[in-house]
Structure formats: C-alpha cells, structure tokens
Amino acid sequence: MNTMATLNCAELGSLENVLNSYIAQKTSVALSSLLGESVTHTIKKTHTKISEIGDLNLIEDIVLCSVFLHGGGDIRLGILYSIHEPDAKQIAARLLCMEKIDLLDDLGKSAISEVGNIMSGSFFNALSDHTGLKVDLSTPGFAMTSISSLLEPHASGFLCSVRDMATEVELTGVNSNICVHMLIIQDHDNARKLLNVKR
C-alpha cells in the first residue's frame, strides 16, 4: 500500500526514538572509536519536507566536507554527513596518525569518506538487526561545498525534493568538540517501515 501521507506528530516522535536507538547503540560508538574519545549525540529535528533543510543551523558560506551514501534493497534511505572543514582536518589528522594537517588532500578526503562509510555501516547494521530489513549500501561520495549547495547536485541520487523528509542529528566529541552533522533522509512510506516492523 502506498500511503505517502505525512507522518503525524506521534509517528514523528516514534521515528526519532527508533533512529535514536540505532545511533546510540552503534553509530555514536563507531565514531567514538574512530576519534578515540567519548561522543554525545542529539536528534535535533525532523524536517518533514526537504525544502525545510535551508533552516539548518549552519552558516551559508562556511565550507563543509560532505559525505553521502544511500541504502537500497528493502528500504530506501540516504545519509548525508557534513563536517566543518577545521573539524574534518582534525578527524583526518587523527586517522592518519598526524599531529595536524593544514590541507585536506586526497588521502585526507579518503579518510573522511571512510568515517562516513563506517558510521553508515554501523547505522544500517543496527537497522537490520532490529528490523530484519536487508539494505544494500552504496559507496560513499565526497564533496567540499557550502551549505547553499550541500544537497544539490551531490545528494540528488537519493533525494526526492517533494516527498523526502530528513532527521537532523548532531554527534560531538566530548573532549575535542569535533562535530559531525548527520541527515537521515527517507520518504514517509520508508519511515513507516521502521515503525511497523513486527519484532
């Protein structure tokens, strides 16, 4: 049955609880392991229309490192990470066992892409463990861009601007304050698949 009706307030609350559990169990743990420090996370808001993404608490002209992946199979779901460039340099330096890096070269960009890949893999593993839904994960894409061009054309492979919704998550290193901004993007029918699983 193709409902495509917008999730109501109760459904949105339930969806955020489900996503929060996946992030708490595996995604924040994966980032914590990569950074070598404790990580906190917050579900900030679910935007019921992609057009609301312009409301994100990011300054338009700041350069962001963006990693984007999408899952297919039993459920269609995309994940878009954005990291301010100074934080991305800190992450890359840690992964490359360097004290600091001044420029994100190909190796640094590859390290950031791998962070997105590992975090997404952990998220989809939690999803599959709890729902039994099978997910085929794409390879990560990478871009350095401003917020004004964050979603286009980079994430166009898995976005439908009219019907998709996005849950905004923030993950922060406790000691370093490194912040990874995460958007979990899906349409309302796919979101309901997470709410209607027979456990």
SULURWO-V619264 format. One record per residue. RES is the residue in one small letter. PHI is phi in radians with two decimals (* if undefined). OMEGA is omega in whole degrees, -180 to 180 (* if undefined). BURIAL is I if it has 9 or more other C-alpha atoms within 8 Angstrom, else O. Layout:
BEGIN
RES | PHI | OMEGA | BURIAL
RES | PHI | OMEGA | BURIAL
END
This chain:
BEGIN
m | * | -178 | O
n | -1.78 | -175 | O
t | -1.47 | -179 | O
m | 0.99 | 174 | O
a | -1.34 | 179 | O
t | -1.12 | 177 | O
l | -1.07 | 177 | I
n | -1.44 | -174 | O
c | -1.06 | 180 | O
a | -1.14 | 178 | O
e | -1.13 | 178 | I
l | -1.07 | 178 | I
g | -1.10 | 179 | O
s | -1.14 | 179 | I
l | -1.08 | -180 | I
e | -1.10 | 177 | I
n | -1.13 | 179 | O
v | -1.13 | -180 | I
l | -1.09 | 179 | O
n | -1.04 | -179 | I
s | -1.15 | 178 | O
y | -1.12 | -178 | I
i | -1.18 | -179 | I
a | -1.12 | -174 | I
q | -1.28 | -172 | I
k | -2.34 | -171 | I
t | -1.20 | 180 | I
s | -1.19 | 177 | I
v | -1.14 | 179 | I
a | -1.11 | 179 | I
l | -1.15 | 178 | I
s | -1.02 | 179 | I
s | -1.12 | -180 | O
l | -1.18 | -177 | O
l | -1.47 | -177 | I
g | 1.28 | 179 | O
e | -2.72 | 177 | I
s | -1.16 | -179 | O
v | -2.26 | 172 | I
t | -1.79 | 177 | I
h | -2.46 | 180 | I
t | -2.41 | 169 | O
i | -1.47 | -173 | I
k | -1.49 | -176 | O
k | -2.98 | 169 | O
t | -1.87 | 178 | I
h | -1.56 | -176 | I
t | -1.36 | 174 | I
k | -2.38 | 179 | I
i | -1.04 | -180 | I
s | -1.08 | 179 | O
e | -1.35 | -176 | I
i | -1.08 | 177 | I
g | -1.05 | 179 | O
d | -1.44 | -178 | O
l | -0.98 | -178 | O
n | -1.40 | 178 | O
l | -2.34 | -180 | O
i | -1.41 | -169 | O
e | -1.00 | -172 | O
d | -1.60 | 177 | O
i | -1.29 | 178 | I
v | -1.34 | 180 | I
l | -2.03 | 168 | I
c | -1.65 | -176 | I
s | -2.03 | 174 | I
v | -2.13 | -175 | I
f | -2.37 | 179 | I
l | -2.44 | 173 | I
h | -2.46 | 178 | I
g | -1.92 | 174 | I
g | -2.14 | -177 | I
g | 1.78 | -178 | O
d | -1.28 | -179 | O
i | -2.54 | 178 | I
r | -1.79 | -176 | I
l | -2.67 | 179 | I
g | -1.99 | 175 | I
i | -2.24 | 179 | I
l | -2.16 | 177 | I
y | -1.79 | 173 | I
s | -2.34 | -176 | I
i | -2.34 | 175 | I
h | -1.02 | -173 | I
e | -0.94 | 179 | I
p | -1.06 | 178 | O
d | -1.18 | 179 | I
a | -1.07 | 178 | I
k | -1.14 | 177 | I
q | -1.12 | 180 | I
i | -1.09 | -179 | I
a | -1.06 | 180 | I
a | -1.07 | 179 | I
r | -1.12 | -178 | I
l | -1.20 | -179 | I
l | -1.65 | 178 | O
c | 0.98 | 177 | O
m | -2.08 | 180 | O
e | -1.16 | 176 | O
k | -2.80 | 172 | O
i | -2.27 | -178 | I
d | -1.67 | -176 | O
l | -2.50 | 176 | O
l | -1.42 | 176 | I
d | -1.50 | -177 | O
d | -1.03 | 179 | O
l | -1.15 | 178 | O
g | -1.15 | 178 | I
k | -1.12 | 178 | I
s | -1.11 | 178 | O
a | -1.13 | 178 | I
i | -1.15 | 177 | I
s | -1.05 | -180 | I
e | -1.17 | 175 | I
v | -1.03 | 178 | I
g | -1.07 | -180 | I
n | -1.10 | -179 | I
i | -1.17 | 179 | I
m | -1.10 | 180 | I
s | -1.17 | 178 | I
g | -1.03 | 179 | I
s | -1.15 | 179 | I
f | -1.11 | -178 | I
f | -1.22 | 174 | I
n | -1.13 | 178 | O
a | -1.10 | 179 | I
l | -1.06 | -179 | I
s | -1.14 | 180 | I
d | -1.04 | -175 | O
h | -1.53 | -174 | O
t | -1.97 | -174 | I
g | 1.38 | 179 | O
l | -1.28 | 180 | O
k | -1.60 | -177 | O
v | -2.20 | 173 | I
d | -1.77 | -174 | O
l | -1.63 | 178 | I
s | -1.31 | 171 | O
t | -1.33 | -178 | O
p | -1.29 | 170 | I
g | -1.82 | -177 | I
f | -2.33 | 174 | I
a | -2.62 | 169 | O
m | -1.92 | -170 | O
t | -2.71 | 175 | I
s | -1.59 | -179 | I
i | -1.06 | -177 | I
s | -1.14 | 178 | O
s | -2.11 | -175 | O
l | -1.08 | -173 | I
l | -1.61 | -179 | I
e | -2.21 | -1 | O
p | -1.57 | -167 | O
h | -1.05 | -176 | I
a | -1.75 | -175 | I
s | -1.11 | 180 | I
g | -1.14 | -180 | O
f | -2.25 | 179 | O
l | -1.79 | 167 | I
c | -2.10 | -168 | O
s | -1.06 | -177 | O
v | -1.50 | -168 | O
r | -1.86 | -178 | I
d | -1.43 | 175 | I
m | -2.12 | -178 | I
a | -2.49 | 175 | I
t | -1.74 | -174 | I
e | -1.67 | -178 | I
v | -2.20 | 176 | I
e | -2.14 | 176 | I
l | -2.02 | -172 | I
t | -2.33 | 174 | I
g | -1.21 | -174 | I
v | -1.13 | -177 | I
n | -1.53 | -173 | O
s | -1.60 | -172 | O
n | 1.09 | 172 | O
i | -1.03 | -176 | I
c | -2.10 | 174 | I
v | -1.98 | -180 | I
h | -1.65 | -173 | I
m | -2.18 | 172 | I
l | -1.98 | 175 | I
i | -1.81 | -168 | I
i | -2.01 | 180 | I
q | -2.79 | 174 | I
d | -1.57 | -173 | I
h | -1.18 | 178 | I
d | -1.16 | 178 | I
n | -1.17 | 176 | I
a | -1.07 | -180 | I
r | -1.16 | 177 | O
k | -1.06 | 179 | I
l | -1.29 | -178 | I
l | -1.57 | -173 | I
n | -1.91 | 180 | O
v | -1.23 | 175 | O
k | -1.47 | -179 | O
r | -1.57 | * | O
END
